[in-house]
Amino acid sequence: MAIMKKSNKEDAVSPVIGVMLMLVVTIIIAAVVMTFASDTTADIETAPIAVLDVAVYENINSNDGGMFYSHPSFQILYLAGDGKLDTSKMSIVSTWRGNDDETHTYTASGHLPNLLLRNNDNMWSTTGTGENEFGIATFKAGESFATNVEWGAMMTGEPTPIEDYTYFEEIFGPYYDTIEKGTEISISITHGKYMLYDEVVIVK
């Protein structure tokens, strides 16, 4: 009696189809992962490289056309770095123990119209307002931001104290008047999620 042998041709097709399906699925998954990775990489912010310095003055004398004024001042100097900083992404956080024996913390960010872009060679020089205000202007090495004073009354002789401290309050908040010469202020400056400056500044 002859024995019928079953053909294996159909059995050989299934593994091939299985391998092809696995390859297709692998390719699809790889494409999805690559697309996601590309989108994520595009959103990554490059850490800025910047060397900053900060100075705070309790009392600095200024000359405006022969009229002398005495007022506090806050200054950020961009000493060295790579490229420009977008000040709309920057925040200034200050913490100090004031002459009222209380600890105060204030965060200044966004548009600060009285913190103006200047040249490091001349801290009182500015090319105007608007596009040169903190929160709008870009910031590069060799430039500074310094508080812009709203000039007080005309005088002769000794410097006249400025009475309008709105420009100083923008930086230190409502308790700016607790800051005096010798006060230690912890100041940190960030750009997005990156820390650019974190030092204790002694008011001069």
Residue frames as qw, qx, qy, qz and C-alpha x, y, z in Angstrom:
[[0.000, 0.890, 0.456, 0.000, 0.00, 0.00, 0.00],
 [0.432, 0.428, -0.014, 0.793, 1.46, 3.32, -1.06],
 [0.323, -0.651, -0.423, 0.541, 1.86, 5.95, 1.64],
 [0.236, 0.846, 0.247, 0.410, 0.86, 9.50, 0.62],
 [0.504, -0.208, -0.229, 0.806, 3.41, 12.12, 1.67],
 [0.011, 0.920, 0.361, -0.149, 2.05, 15.52, 2.66],
 [0.507, 0.582, 0.027, 0.635, 3.66, 18.41, 0.85],
 [0.481, -0.540, -0.295, 0.624, 5.62, 20.89, 3.02],
 [0.304, 0.386, 0.269, 0.828, 5.37, 23.72, 0.54],
 [0.283, -0.787, -0.315, -0.448, 2.56, 25.48, 2.39],
 [0.697, -0.630, -0.191, 0.284, 4.38, 25.15, 5.72],
 [0.607, -0.036, 0.079, 0.790, 7.41, 26.93, 4.27],
 [0.088, 0.651, 0.299, 0.692, 5.35, 30.03, 3.39],
 [0.486, -0.808, -0.322, -0.080, 4.27, 30.91, 6.96],
 [0.651, -0.482, -0.042, 0.585, 7.76, 31.60, 8.43],
 [0.391, 0.219, 0.289, 0.846, 8.62, 33.87, 5.50],
 [0.169, -0.730, -0.384, -0.540, 5.44, 35.90, 5.95],
 [0.618, -0.717, -0.269, 0.177, 6.09, 36.06, 9.70],
 [0.604, -0.236, 0.065, 0.758, 9.61, 37.40, 9.20],
 [0.191, 0.428, 0.351, 0.811, 8.37, 39.98, 6.70],
 [0.357, -0.798, -0.384, -0.297, 5.66, 41.15, 9.07],
 [0.659, -0.597, -0.146, 0.433, 8.23, 41.47, 11.86],
 [0.486, 0.029, 0.193, 0.852, 10.48, 43.53, 9.60],
 [0.030, -0.629, -0.402, -0.665, 7.61, 45.83, 8.62],
 [0.526, -0.791, -0.312, -0.032, 6.60, 46.33, 12.26],
 [0.671, -0.386, -0.026, 0.633, 10.24, 46.99, 13.22],
 [0.336, 0.270, 0.279, 0.858, 10.61, 49.58, 10.46],
 [0.229, -0.751, -0.392, -0.480, 7.39, 51.33, 11.50],
 [0.632, -0.710, -0.222, 0.218, 8.46, 51.44, 15.15],
 [0.608, -0.161, 0.096, 0.771, 11.91, 52.76, 14.17],
 [0.159, 0.496, 0.343, 0.782, 10.33, 55.49, 12.04],
 [0.409, -0.809, -0.343, -0.247, 8.03, 56.56, 14.89],
 [0.692, -0.558, -0.102, 0.447, 10.93, 56.65, 17.36],
 [0.504, 0.071, 0.201, 0.837, 13.11, 58.68, 14.96],
 [0.036, -0.671, -0.367, -0.643, 10.32, 61.18, 14.34],
 [0.551, -0.792, -0.263, -0.024, 9.72, 61.61, 18.07],
 [0.700, -0.364, 0.006, 0.614, 13.44, 61.95, 18.75],
 [0.362, 0.338, 0.265, 0.827, 13.80, 64.60, 16.03],
 [0.238, -0.783, -0.319, -0.479, 10.92, 66.65, 17.45],
 [0.678, -0.686, -0.170, 0.202, 12.33, 66.37, 20.98],
 [0.655, -0.114, 0.095, 0.741, 15.82, 67.40, 19.87],
 [0.183, 0.563, 0.295, 0.750, 14.42, 70.45, 18.08],
 [0.410, -0.818, -0.255, -0.312, 12.80, 71.60, 21.32],
 [0.753, -0.398, -0.200, 0.484, 15.98, 71.29, 23.41],
 [0.039, 0.992, -0.059, 0.109, 17.34, 74.71, 24.41],
 [0.732, 0.292, -0.315, 0.530, 21.11, 75.06, 24.19],
 [0.547, -0.691, -0.247, 0.403, 22.70, 76.21, 27.44],
 [0.275, 0.922, -0.059, 0.265, 23.95, 79.80, 27.00],
 [0.738, -0.124, -0.205, 0.631, 27.57, 80.55, 27.84],
 [0.020, 0.846, 0.067, 0.528, 27.80, 83.90, 29.62],
 [0.530, -0.174, -0.462, 0.689, 30.01, 85.47, 32.29],
 [0.161, -0.817, -0.292, -0.471, 28.01, 88.08, 34.19],
 [0.353, -0.072, -0.513, 0.779, 28.78, 90.43, 37.06],
 [0.251, -0.786, -0.493, -0.277, 26.35, 92.37, 39.25],
 [0.289, 0.058, -0.367, 0.882, 26.79, 95.57, 41.25],
 [0.269, -0.787, -0.530, -0.167, 24.38, 97.30, 43.62],
 [0.282, 0.216, -0.253, 0.900, 24.93, 100.82, 44.95],
 [0.174, -0.654, -0.635, 0.373, 23.08, 102.36, 47.86],
 [0.024, 0.924, 0.117, -0.364, 24.10, 105.83, 46.82],
 [0.614, 0.088, 0.391, 0.680, 25.70, 106.85, 43.55],
 [0.061, 0.717, 0.074, -0.690, 26.11, 110.39, 42.26],
 [0.537, 0.416, 0.588, 0.440, 25.15, 111.22, 38.68],
 [0.051, -0.442, 0.095, 0.890, 25.49, 114.31, 36.55],
 [0.383, 0.589, 0.682, 0.204, 22.66, 115.29, 34.23],
 [0.270, 0.746, 0.253, 0.554, 23.57, 118.45, 32.35],
 [0.163, 0.452, -0.338, 0.809, 25.34, 120.04, 35.32],
 [0.635, -0.460, 0.125, -0.608, 22.63, 118.99, 37.82],
 [0.242, 0.299, -0.895, 0.227, 23.82, 116.42, 40.36],
 [0.789, -0.295, -0.099, -0.530, 21.69, 113.67, 41.88],
 [0.105, -0.359, 0.885, -0.279, 22.19, 110.97, 44.48],
 [0.838, 0.032, -0.036, -0.544, 20.39, 107.63, 44.02],
 [0.678, -0.241, 0.694, 0.014, 20.74, 103.83, 44.34],
 [0.513, 0.545, -0.483, -0.454, 21.72, 101.80, 41.30],
 [0.823, -0.058, 0.563, -0.040, 21.53, 98.18, 40.06],
 [0.365, 0.688, -0.495, -0.385, 23.78, 96.96, 37.24],
 [0.905, 0.019, 0.420, 0.071, 24.31, 93.71, 35.29],
 [0.136, 0.742, -0.528, -0.390, 27.48, 93.50, 33.19],
 [0.958, 0.248, 0.141, -0.005, 27.92, 90.90, 30.43],
 [0.320, -0.753, 0.486, 0.308, 31.70, 90.42, 30.55],
 [0.091, 0.388, -0.826, -0.399, 32.20, 87.52, 28.15],
 [0.647, 0.186, 0.663, -0.327, 30.18, 84.86, 26.40],
 [0.188, 0.014, 0.819, 0.541, 28.96, 83.21, 23.26],
 [0.056, -0.488, -0.714, -0.499, 26.12, 84.89, 21.42],
 [0.240, -0.358, 0.045, -0.901, 23.19, 86.98, 22.59],
 [0.020, -0.249, -0.871, 0.424, 20.88, 86.47, 25.56],
 [0.249, -0.518, -0.535, -0.620, 17.14, 86.91, 25.12],
 [0.024, -0.156, 0.546, -0.822, 16.17, 89.00, 28.16],
 [0.672, -0.191, -0.142, -0.701, 12.52, 87.98, 27.83],
 [0.863, -0.092, -0.496, -0.029, 13.69, 84.56, 29.10],
 [0.420, 0.246, -0.573, 0.659, 15.72, 85.97, 32.00],
 [0.556, -0.745, -0.313, -0.194, 14.77, 86.28, 35.68],
 [0.243, 0.480, -0.506, 0.674, 16.54, 88.08, 38.53],
 [0.706, -0.563, -0.421, -0.087, 15.95, 86.61, 42.00],
 [0.192, 0.526, -0.460, 0.690, 17.25, 88.53, 45.03],
 [0.707, -0.561, -0.431, 0.003, 17.19, 87.57, 48.72],
 [0.301, 0.422, -0.399, 0.756, 18.46, 89.75, 51.57],
 [0.429, -0.598, -0.583, 0.345, 18.03, 90.55, 55.24],
 [0.142, 0.750, 0.168, 0.624, 17.02, 94.18, 55.39],
 [0.128, 0.296, -0.449, 0.833, 17.50, 96.89, 57.99],
 [0.651, -0.333, 0.023, -0.682, 14.08, 95.84, 59.35],
 [0.294, -0.338, 0.869, -0.210, 15.64, 92.48, 60.40],
 [0.808, 0.288, 0.397, -0.326, 13.33, 90.64, 57.99],
 [0.379, -0.175, 0.753, 0.508, 14.41, 88.39, 55.12],
 [0.541, 0.615, 0.119, -0.561, 13.01, 89.47, 51.76],
 [0.447, -0.019, 0.767, 0.460, 12.95, 87.64, 48.42],
 [0.466, 0.675, 0.137, -0.555, 11.83, 89.13, 45.14],
 [0.591, 0.127, 0.660, 0.445, 11.80, 87.87, 41.54],
 [0.257, 0.696, -0.086, -0.665, 12.08, 90.40, 38.72],
 [0.416, 0.058, 0.796, 0.435, 11.27, 89.14, 35.24],
 [0.343, 0.746, 0.565, 0.087, 9.45, 90.07, 32.08],
 [0.328, 0.699, 0.144, 0.619, 9.44, 93.67, 30.88],
 [0.479, -0.645, -0.244, 0.543, 11.40, 96.01, 33.18],
 [0.401, 0.830, 0.216, 0.322, 11.23, 99.37, 31.38],
 [0.177, -0.958, 0.209, -0.090, 13.60, 101.14, 33.80],
 [0.692, -0.408, 0.507, 0.311, 16.42, 98.62, 33.36],
 [0.552, 0.800, -0.074, -0.226, 18.14, 99.86, 30.21],
 [0.896, 0.164, 0.138, 0.389, 20.78, 98.41, 27.91],
 [0.061, -0.960, 0.228, 0.152, 24.08, 100.29, 28.01],
 [0.707, 0.533, -0.393, 0.247, 27.71, 100.02, 26.98],
 [0.813, -0.400, -0.252, 0.341, 30.21, 98.67, 29.53],
 [0.509, 0.191, -0.070, 0.836, 32.55, 101.56, 28.76],
 [0.130, -0.205, 0.113, -0.964, 29.92, 104.10, 29.80],
 [0.050, -0.316, -0.913, 0.253, 27.34, 102.90, 32.30],
 [0.199, 0.567, 0.386, -0.700, 25.21, 105.99, 31.75],
 [0.200, 0.298, -0.525, -0.772, 25.08, 105.74, 27.96],
 [0.485, 0.333, 0.799, -0.128, 22.00, 104.42, 26.24],
 [0.068, 0.026, 0.579, 0.812, 20.65, 104.72, 22.74],
 [0.466, -0.209, -0.243, -0.825, 17.06, 105.23, 23.86],
 [0.511, -0.077, 0.683, -0.515, 14.26, 103.20, 25.35],
 [0.816, 0.301, -0.068, -0.488, 11.74, 100.68, 24.01],
 [0.905, 0.291, -0.310, 0.012, 13.88, 98.14, 22.20],
 [0.375, 0.485, -0.608, 0.505, 16.67, 98.74, 24.77],
 [0.564, -0.469, 0.327, -0.595, 14.57, 97.81, 27.81],
 [0.114, -0.218, 0.956, -0.162, 15.10, 94.60, 29.77],
 [0.529, 0.314, 0.712, -0.338, 12.60, 91.98, 28.67],
 [0.626, 0.737, 0.122, -0.225, 12.66, 93.28, 25.10],
 [0.248, 0.822, -0.501, -0.108, 16.33, 93.80, 24.23],
 [0.955, 0.069, -0.204, 0.204, 18.91, 91.11, 23.51],
 [0.440, -0.844, 0.306, 0.027, 22.10, 91.15, 25.57],
 [0.880, 0.349, -0.186, 0.264, 25.65, 90.45, 24.32],
 [0.732, -0.320, -0.114, 0.591, 29.19, 90.59, 25.68],
 [0.335, 0.134, 0.066, 0.930, 30.45, 94.14, 26.23],
 [0.287, -0.528, -0.287, -0.746, 27.00, 95.43, 27.19],
 [0.099, -0.094, -0.742, 0.656, 25.30, 96.15, 30.50],
 [0.293, -0.680, -0.537, -0.405, 21.88, 96.75, 31.95],
 [0.249, -0.075, -0.485, 0.835, 21.57, 99.49, 34.54],
 [0.007, -0.710, -0.654, 0.261, 18.65, 101.14, 36.26],
 [0.189, 0.489, 0.274, 0.806, 17.38, 104.29, 34.61],
 [0.186, -0.378, -0.528, 0.737, 16.80, 107.14, 37.03],
 [0.032, 0.813, 0.476, 0.334, 13.76, 109.39, 36.85],
 [0.381, 0.218, -0.248, 0.864, 15.52, 112.66, 37.58],
 [0.263, -0.683, -0.578, 0.360, 14.36, 114.74, 40.54],
 [0.031, 0.975, 0.191, -0.105, 14.33, 118.47, 41.14],
 [0.534, 0.651, -0.171, 0.512, 16.99, 120.86, 39.85],
 [0.631, -0.743, -0.065, 0.215, 19.63, 121.90, 42.35],
 [0.404, 0.756, -0.370, 0.359, 23.01, 123.49, 42.85],
 [0.314, -0.649, 0.587, -0.368, 25.79, 122.54, 45.25],
 [0.320, -0.227, 0.907, -0.154, 25.52, 119.10, 46.92],
 [0.222, -0.092, -0.861, -0.449, 23.76, 116.21, 45.12],
 [0.579, -0.099, 0.182, -0.788, 20.00, 116.15, 45.59],
 [0.338, -0.008, 0.935, -0.107, 18.51, 112.74, 46.54],
 [0.338, -0.098, -0.668, -0.656, 16.16, 111.19, 43.98],
 [0.472, -0.052, 0.514, -0.714, 12.68, 110.79, 45.42],
 [0.850, 0.235, -0.059, -0.468, 11.14, 108.50, 42.79],
 [0.273, -0.444, 0.853, 0.038, 12.46, 104.95, 43.33],
 [0.858, 0.295, 0.141, -0.396, 10.15, 103.17, 40.87],
 [0.611, 0.595, -0.520, -0.054, 13.19, 102.07, 38.86],
 [0.027, 0.423, -0.840, 0.339, 14.77, 100.42, 41.94],
 [0.646, -0.012, 0.529, -0.550, 11.50, 98.83, 43.05],
 [0.799, 0.396, -0.279, -0.357, 11.31, 96.98, 39.70],
 [0.510, 0.420, -0.735, 0.156, 14.37, 94.96, 40.74],
 [0.179, 0.125, -0.819, 0.531, 13.86, 94.49, 44.49],
 [0.338, -0.531, -0.758, -0.174, 10.13, 94.85, 44.98],
 [0.305, -0.836, -0.240, -0.388, 8.22, 96.74, 47.67],
 [0.702, -0.681, -0.016, 0.207, 10.91, 96.26, 50.34],
 [0.654, 0.526, -0.071, 0.539, 13.68, 97.92, 48.32],
 [0.097, -0.840, 0.177, -0.504, 13.96, 100.59, 51.04],
 [0.816, -0.557, 0.157, -0.016, 15.33, 98.03, 53.53],
 [0.854, 0.220, 0.020, 0.470, 18.53, 97.78, 51.47],
 [0.141, -0.974, 0.165, 0.065, 21.45, 99.92, 52.60],
 [0.387, 0.708, -0.578, 0.120, 25.22, 100.06, 52.17],
 [0.124, -0.413, 0.856, -0.284, 26.83, 96.81, 53.37],
 [0.811, 0.075, 0.340, -0.470, 23.69, 94.69, 52.88],
 [0.178, -0.241, 0.906, 0.300, 24.47, 91.23, 51.53],
 [0.715, 0.347, 0.088, -0.601, 22.11, 90.32, 48.69],
 [0.495, -0.056, 0.838, 0.224, 22.01, 86.81, 47.23],
 [0.503, 0.580, -0.103, -0.632, 21.35, 87.33, 43.53],
 [0.517, 0.017, 0.808, 0.281, 20.71, 84.64, 40.94],
 [0.430, 0.532, -0.208, -0.699, 20.08, 85.26, 37.25],
 [0.593, 0.099, 0.794, 0.089, 18.57, 82.56, 35.08],
 [0.351, 0.364, -0.451, -0.735, 17.96, 82.21, 31.35],
 [0.766, -0.022, -0.511, -0.389, 15.11, 79.75, 30.93],
 [0.908, -0.397, -0.123, -0.050, 16.09, 76.72, 33.00],
 [0.766, 0.213, -0.241, 0.556, 19.81, 77.61, 33.03],
 [0.453, -0.831, -0.104, 0.306, 21.61, 79.44, 35.83],
 [0.545, 0.694, -0.063, 0.466, 23.87, 82.23, 34.56],
 [0.142, 0.521, -0.426, 0.726, 24.81, 83.92, 37.84],
 [0.722, -0.575, -0.367, -0.120, 24.49, 82.97, 41.52],
 [0.498, 0.204, -0.408, 0.738, 26.51, 85.10, 43.92],
 [0.348, -0.772, -0.418, 0.330, 26.26, 87.16, 47.10],
 [0.337, 0.588, 0.092, 0.730, 26.61, 90.86, 46.26],
 [0.368, -0.527, -0.418, 0.642, 27.53, 93.42, 48.93],
 [0.169, 0.915, 0.322, 0.177, 25.86, 96.79, 48.42],
 [0.555, 0.101, -0.080, 0.822, 28.48, 99.50, 47.89]]
